[in-house]
Amino acid sequence: YQASYGIFSEIAEKANHLKFRETLLWLARLATQLPEPADIVERVGKYDIEALEGFNNEHQRNLYWQLSYLLGRYKYRARGYEEALSLFSKVDKKSPYYVQAQFFSGISYVQLRKSVPAVKAFQTIVEAIDDGVEGVEDEQRMRDLAHLSMARTYYSASVRLDDANVPKIDPTKLSAAVKYWNRVDVGSEYWLDALFEQSWAYFMAGDYPHALGNIHTLEAPYFPNSFYPEADVLKAVIAFTICQYQDATTIVARMRKRYEPIKAELETITKRYQGDDSEKKYFEFLKSVSEGKANLSPAIKPIIENALSDRQLLKNLEYVRVLDEEVKRFKASPKSFQDSDLGGDVTDALDLARDIAVRNAGTLTKERYVRYLDELGEHLRNSQKILIDITAAERNKLDEQVARGRMSVEESKVYGIVEPDDEHVLWPFDGEYWRDELGYYRQVVVSKCAK
């Protein structure tokens, strides 16, 4: 497949080639055989919509829907969101590419800042799965991803800055975001992300007990590979917001004590893979991590495994494996074929494709790793900013006391008192986590801010 794809790729680059139009059919067929990192989308992007319409007939309708999806992906990648939406809309519900087309329609609308049609597209995914649409590899995962996307879309639309750059909250949209985060299944790979993102929504709504309760779940021992340093930032922000300055300072101190050594160790690894052929080094690193053979300390092993478990990275690993399998098949072919001119072309095509695939996978691994490291650094810097804000707040409080000549009156405001009903039981946390309690924790919060 890869060897033939190499030749079809050359033809697709030449619009005046005798077989240019005919090659589009073969690219579509190869797209079902080669993994996404083979980047057949890029070659389909060499064709215009008129070329696709040639397949819009009774006998080639499935092919037409597939090509519309592939060209739509190319337009989306090129930031031509309106064109992409037009192409995605041509993919019929009978096509196995329908759900993917709806998903990319949704994120195209998000890029265009059109939240209403974005949510509608994501909702269409859920409805299609419920109706038994074909072509979805993992229906529950896709349903959870649609719910997560709806939550994120509503959350983004709920927060707006006014002329003074002060955030204004739309409570209806914020409530809708929380509702869809709650629909992500507890067994989903996205559940912890949903729980954490929901924490910020609760914070924006002033529901600190719920926000801290979600973070408490993230810290449960059931999730040894979870990595949410920003959760400590949010905890510190909440403590600062309710004027619990000592608590905020303690949270920041513990966060820095935990994550600064981790950051230093992660930086040591980046130095190890610098220099010539860094892409290949990062590819081998990715491969060793995915196979559980990487020599990593217990402190960073789960963090790196989590960072490099990205589906796109795994697809790139799979592409290299597919190429290696093709090399094996070629070497098992008759010697006369291997030694022929065509055999030489096949060898060159496979060698080139593997080299490019390895470099692309290595580059993507490096980008993911560095982004992870940069985000950790950003969270640590934000924690430092909180300390600066605490110092300023305490100074203002002292100035107020000096001006009045007495202590300011503080009214303690309590958040999160839970009143159980006939269907619920209040069970105080005693240090032991129970799986069926996850996601239901609340933390009583006392504000010490002046009136």
For each residue, the residues with C-beta under 8 A, 3 or more apart:
1: 4 5 30 33 34 326
2: 5 6 34 38 322 323 326 349 350 353
3: 6 7 326 330 345 346 349 350
4: 1 7 8 26 30
5: 1 2 8 9 27 30 34 38 40 353
6: 2 3 9 10 349 352 353
7: 3 4 10 11 345 349
8: 4 5 11 12 23 26 27 30 43
9: 5 6 12 13 43
10: 6 7 13 14
11: 7 8 14 17 19 20 23
12: 8 9 20 23 24 27 43 44 46 47
13: 9 10 46
14: 10 11 17 20
15: 20 46
16: 20
17: 11 14 20 23
18:
19: 11 22 23
20: 11 12 14 15 16 17 23
21: 24 51 54
22: 19 25 26
23: 8 11 12 17 19 20 26 27
24: 12 21 27 28 44 47 51 52 55 67
25: 22 28 29 55 63
26: 4 8 22 23 29 30
27: 5 8 12 23 24 30 31 40 43 44
28: 24 25 31 32 44 63 66 67 70
29: 25 26 32 33
30: 1 4 5 8 26 27 33 34 38 40
31: 27 28 34 40 41 44 66 70
32: 28 29
33: 1 29 30
34: 1 2 5 30 31 38 40 319 322
35: 38 315 318 319 322
36: 39 41 315 319
37: 315 316 318 319 357 360 361
38: 2 5 30 34 35 319 353
39: 36 42 43
40: 5 27 30 31 34 43 44 70
41: 31 36 44 45 70 73 74 77
42: 39 45 46 74
43: 8 9 12 27 39 40 46
44: 12 24 27 28 31 40 41 47 67 70 71 74
45: 41 42 71 74 75 77 78
46: 12 13 15 42 43
47: 12 24 44 51 52 71
48: 51 52
49: 52 53 71 87
50: 53 54
51: 21 24 47 48 54
52: 24 47 48 49 55 56 64 67 68 71
53: 49 50 56 64
54: 21 50 51
55: 24 25 52 60 61 63 64 67
56: 52 53 60 61 64
57: 60 61 64
58: 61
59:
60: 55 56 57 63 64
61: 55 56 57 58 64 65 92
62: 65 66 94 95
63: 25 28 55 60 66 67
64: 52 53 55 56 57 60 61 67 68 90
65: 61 62 68 69 90 91 92 94 95 97 98
66: 28 31 62 63 69 70 95 97
67: 24 28 44 52 55 63 64 70 71
68: 52 64 65 71 72 87 88 90 91 101
69: 65 66 72 73 87 88 91 95 97 100 101
70: 28 31 40 41 44 66 67 73 74
71: 44 45 47 49 52 67 68 74 75 87
72: 68 69 75 76 83 84 85 86 87 88 91 101 104
73: 41 69 70 76 77 84 104
74: 41 42 44 45 70 71 77 78
75: 45 71 72 78 80 81 83 84 87
76: 72 73 79 80 81 84 104 107 108
77: 41 45 73 74
78: 45 74 75
79: 76 111
80: 75 76 83 84
81: 75 76 84 85 108 109 111 112
82: 85 86 112
83: 72 75 80 86 87
84: 72 73 75 76 80 81 87 88 104 105 108
85: 72 81 82 88 89 105 108 109
86: 72 82 83 89 90
87: 49 68 69 71 72 75 83 84 90 91
88: 68 69 72 84 85 91 101 102 104 105 108
89: 85 86 101 105
90: 64 65 68 86 87
91: 65 68 69 72 87 88 95 97 98 101
92: 61 65 95 98
93: 98 128 133
94: 62 65 98 134
95: 62 65 66 69 91 92 98 101 135
96: 134 135
97: 65 66 69 91 100 101 135
98: 65 91 92 93 94 95 101 102 128 133 135
99: 102 103 125 128 129 133 135 136 142
100: 69 97 103 104
101: 68 69 72 88 89 91 95 97 98 104 105
102: 88 98 99 105 106 121 122 124 125 128
103: 99 100 106 107 121 122 125 142 145 146 149
104: 72 73 76 84 88 100 101 107 108
105: 84 85 88 89 101 102 108 109 117 121
106: 102 103 109 110 118 119 121 122 125 146 149 153
107: 76 103 104 110 111 118 149
108: 76 81 84 85 88 104 105 111 112
109: 81 85 105 106 112 114 115 117 118 121
110: 106 107 113 114 115 118 149 153 156
111: 79 81 107 108
112: 81 82 108 109
113: 110
114: 109 110 117 118
115: 109 110 118 119 153 154 156 157
116: 119 120
117: 105 109 114 120 121
118: 106 107 109 110 114 115 121 122 149 153
119: 106 115 116 122 123 150 153 154
120: 116 117 123 124
121: 102 103 105 106 109 117 118 124 125
122: 102 103 106 118 119 125 126 146 147 149 150 153
123: 119 120 126 127 146 150
124: 102 120 121 127 128
125: 99 102 103 106 121 122 128 129 142 143 146
126: 122 123 129 130 143 146 147
127: 123 124 130 131
128: 93 98 99 102 124 125 131 133
129: 99 125 126 132 133 136 139 142 143
130: 126 127
131: 127 128
132: 129
133: 93 98 99 128 129 136
134: 94 96
135: 95 96 97 98 99
136: 99 129 133 139 142
137:
138: 141 142
139: 129 136 142 143
140: 143 144 185 188
141: 138 144 145 188 189 190
142: 99 103 125 129 136 138 139 145 146
143: 125 126 129 139 140 146 147 185
144: 140 141 147 148 184 185 188 189 190 191
145: 103 141 142 148 149 190
146: 103 106 122 123 125 126 142 143 149 150
147: 122 126 143 144 150 151 180 181 183 184 194
148: 144 145 151 152 180 181 184 190 193 194
149: 103 106 107 110 118 122 145 146 152 153
150: 119 122 123 146 147 153 154 176 177 180
151: 147 148 154 155 177 178 179 180 181 184 194 197 198
152: 148 149 155 156 177 197
153: 106 110 115 118 119 122 149 150 156 157 177
154: 115 119 150 151 157 158 173 174 176 177 180
155: 151 152 158 159 173 174 177 197 200 201
156: 110 115 152 153 159
157: 115 153 154 170 173
158: 154 155 169 170 171 172 173 174 176 177 201 204
159: 155 156 167 168 169 170 174 204
160: 167 168 170
161: 165 166 167 168
162: 165 166 167 168
163:
164:
165: 161 162
166: 161 162
167: 159 160 161 162 204
168: 159 160 161 162
169: 158 159 174 204 205
170: 157 158 159 160 173 174
171: 158 174 175 205
172: 158 175 176
173: 154 155 157 158 170 176 177
174: 154 155 158 159 169 170 171 177 178 201 204 205
175: 171 172 178 179
176: 150 154 158 172 173 179 180
177: 150 151 152 153 154 155 158 173 174 180 181 198 201
178: 151 174 175 181 182 198 201 202 205
179: 151 175 176 182 183
180: 147 148 150 151 154 176 177 183 184
181: 147 148 151 177 178 184 194 195 197 198 201
182: 178 179 194 198
183: 147 179 180
184: 144 147 148 151 180 181 188 190 191 194
185: 140 143 144 188 191
186: 191 438 439
187: 191
188: 140 141 144 184 185 191 194
189: 141 144
190: 141 144 145 148 184 193 194
191: 144 184 185 186 187 188 194 195
192: 195 196 218 223 226 228
193: 148 190 196 197
194: 147 148 151 181 182 184 188 190 191 197 198
195: 181 191 192 198 199 214 217 218 439
196: 192 193 199 200 214 215 218 228 230 231
197: 151 152 155 181 193 194 200 201
198: 151 177 178 181 182 194 195 201 202 214
199: 195 196 202 203 210 211 212 214 215 231 234
200: 155 196 197 203 204 211 234
201: 155 158 174 177 178 181 197 198 204 205
202: 178 198 199 205 207 208 210 211 214
203: 199 200 206 207 208 211 234 237 238
204: 158 159 167 169 174 200 201
205: 169 171 174 178 201 202
206: 203
207: 202 203 210 211 415
208: 202 203 211 212 238 241 242 415 416 443 445
209: 212 213 415 416 442 443 444 445
210: 199 202 207 213 214 416 442
211: 199 200 202 203 207 208 214 215 234 238
212: 199 208 209 215 216 235 238 441 442 443 445
213: 209 210 216 217 440 441 442 443
214: 195 196 198 199 202 210 211 217 218 439 441
215: 196 199 211 212 218 219 228 231 234 235
216: 212 213 219 220 429 441 443
217: 195 213 214 220 438 439 441
218: 192 195 196 214 215 223 226 228 231
219: 215 216 231
220: 216 217 223 433 438
221: 224 433
222: 433 435 438
223: 192 218 220 226
224: 221 302
225: 302 303 305 306
226: 192 218 223 306
227: 302 303 306 307
228: 192 196 215 218 231
229: 232 233 255 259 376 379 380
230: 196 233 234 375 379
231: 196 199 215 218 219 228 234 235
232: 229 235 236 251 252 254 255 379 383
233: 229 230 236 237 255 379 382 383 386
234: 199 200 203 211 215 230 231 237 238
235: 212 215 231 232 238 239 251
236: 232 233 239 240 248 251 252 255 383 386
237: 203 233 234 240 241 248 386
238: 203 208 211 212 234 235 241 242 445
239: 235 236 242 244 245 247 248 251
240: 236 237 243 244 245 248 386 389 390 393
241: 208 237 238
242: 208 238 239 413 415 445 446 447 448 449
243: 240 393 410 447 448 449 450
244: 239 240 247 248 446 447 448
245: 239 240 248 249 390 393 394
246: 249 250
247: 239 244 250 251
248: 236 237 239 240 244 245 251 252 386 390
249: 245 246 252 253 387 390
250: 246 247 253 254
251: 232 235 236 239 247 248 254 255
252: 232 236 248 249 255 256 383 384 386 387
253: 249 250 256 257
254: 232 250 251 257 258
255: 229 232 233 236 251 252 258 259 379 380 383
256: 252 253 259 260 380 383
257: 253 254 260
258: 254 255 261 262
259: 229 255 256 262 263 376 379 380
260: 256 257 263 264 380
261: 258 264 265 299
262: 258 259 265 266 299 300 303 376
263: 259 260 266 267 373 376 377 380
264: 260 261 267 268
265: 261 262 268 269 297 299 300
266: 262 263 269 270 300 303 304 369 372 373 376
267: 263 264 270 271 373
268: 264 265 271 272
269: 265 266 272 273 285 300 304 369
270: 266 267 273 274 369 370 373
271: 267 268 274
272: 268 269 281
273: 269 270 278 281 282 285 366
274: 270 271 278
275: 278
276:
277: 280 281
278: 273 274 275 281 282 362 366
279: 282 283 358 359 360 361 362 363 366
280: 277 283 284 358 359 362
281: 272 273 277 278 284 285 362
282: 273 278 279 285 286 361 362 363 365 366 369
283: 279 280 286 287 320 358 359 361 362 365
284: 280 281 287 288
285: 269 273 281 282 288 289 294 365
286: 282 283 289 290 308 313 317 361 362 365
287: 283 284 290 291 317
288: 284 285 291 293 294
289: 285 286 292 293 294 296 304 305 308
290: 286 287 308 314 317
291: 287 288
292: 289
293: 288 289
294: 285 288 289 301 304
295:
296: 289 300 301 304
297: 265 300 301
298: 301
299: 261 262 265 303
300: 262 265 266 269 296 297 303 304
301: 294 296 297 298 304 305
302: 224 225 227 305 306
303: 225 227 262 266 299 300 306 307 372
304: 266 269 289 294 296 300 301 307 308 369
305: 225 289 301 302 308 309
306: 225 226 227 302 303 309
307: 227 303 304 310 368 369 372
308: 286 289 290 304 305 313 365 368 369
309: 305 306 313 314
310: 307 313 314 368
311: 314 315
312: 315 316 364
313: 286 308 309 310 316 317 361 364 365 368
314: 290 309 310 311 317 318
315: 35 36 37 311 312 318 319
316: 37 312 313 319 320 357 360 361 364
317: 286 287 290 313 314 320 321 361
318: 35 37 314 315 321 322
319: 34 35 36 37 38 315 316 322 323 357 361
320: 283 316 317 323 324 354 357 358 361
321: 317 318 324 325
322: 2 34 35 318 319 325 326
323: 2 319 320 326 327 350 353 354 357
324: 320 321 327 328 354
325: 321 322 328 329
326: 1 2 3 322 323 329 330 350
327: 323 324 330 331 350 354
328: 324 325 331 332
329: 325 326 332 333
330: 3 326 327 333 338 343 346 347 350
331: 327 328 338
332: 328 329
333: 329 330 337 338 343
334: 337 338
335: 338 339
336: 339 340
337: 333 334 340 342 343
338: 330 331 333 334 335 343 347
339: 335 336 343 344
340: 336 337 343 344
341: 344 345
342: 337 345 346
343: 330 333 337 338 339 340 346 347
344: 339 340 341 347 348
345: 3 7 341 342 348 349
346: 3 330 342 343 349 350
347: 330 338 343 344 350 351
348: 344 345 351 352
349: 2 3 6 7 345 346 352 353
350: 2 3 323 326 327 330 346 347 353 354
351: 347 348 354 355
352: 6 348 349 355 356
353: 2 5 6 38 323 349 350 356 357
354: 320 323 324 327 350 351 357 358
355: 351 352 358 359
356: 352 353 359 360
357: 37 316 319 320 323 353 354 360 361
358: 279 280 283 320 354 355 361 362
359: 279 280 283 355 356 362 363
360: 37 279 316 356 357 363 364
361: 37 279 282 283 286 313 316 317 319 320 357 358 364 365
362: 278 279 280 281 282 283 286 358 359 365 366
363: 279 282 359 360 366 367
364: 312 313 316 360 361 367 368
365: 282 283 285 286 308 313 361 362 368 369
366: 273 278 279 282 362 363 369 370
367: 363 364 370 371
368: 307 308 310 313 364 365 371 372
369: 266 269 270 282 304 307 308 365 366 372 373
370: 270 366 367 373 374
371: 367 368 374 375
372: 266 303 307 368 369 375 376
373: 263 266 267 270 369 370 376 377
374: 370 371 377 378
375: 230 371 372 378 379
376: 229 259 262 263 266 372 373 379 380
377: 263 373 374 380 381
378: 374 375 381 382
379: 229 230 232 233 255 259 375 376 382 383
380: 229 255 256 259 260 263 376 377 383 384
381: 377 378 384 385
382: 233 378 379 385 386
383: 232 233 236 252 255 256 379 380 386 387
384: 252 380 381 387 388
385: 381 382 388 389
386: 233 236 237 240 248 252 382 383 389 390
387: 249 252 383 384 390 391
388: 384 385 391 392
389: 240 385 386 392 393
390: 240 245 248 249 386 387 393 394
391: 387 388 394 395
392: 388 389 395 396
393: 240 243 245 389 390 396 397
394: 245 390 391 397 398
395: 391 392 398 399
396: 392 393 399 400
397: 393 394 400 401 408 450
398: 394 395 401 402
399: 395 396 402 403
400: 396 397 403 404 408 450
401: 397 398 404 405 406 407 408
402: 398 399 405
403: 399 400
404: 400 401 408
405: 401 402
406: 401
407: 401
408: 397 400 401 404 450
409: 450 451
410: 243 448 449 450 451
411: 450 451
412: 446 447 448
413: 242 446 447 449
414: 417 444 445 446 447
415: 207 208 209 242 444 445 446 447
416: 208 209 210 442 443 444 445
417: 414 444
418: 426 442
419:
420: 424 425 426
421: 424
422:
423:
424: 420 421
425: 420
426: 418 420
427: 437
428:
429: 216 432 441
430:
431:
432: 429
433: 220 221 222 437 438
434: 437 438
435: 222 438
436:
437: 427 433 434 440 441
438: 186 217 220 222 433 434 435 441
439: 186 195 214 217
440: 213 437
441: 212 213 214 216 217 429 437 438
442: 209 210 212 213 416 418
443: 208 209 212 213 216 416
444: 209 414 415 416 417
445: 208 209 212 238 242 414 415 416
446: 242 244 412 413 414 415
447: 242 243 244 412 413 414 415
448: 242 243 244 410 412
449: 242 243 410 413
450: 243 397 400 408 409 410 411
451: 409 410 411
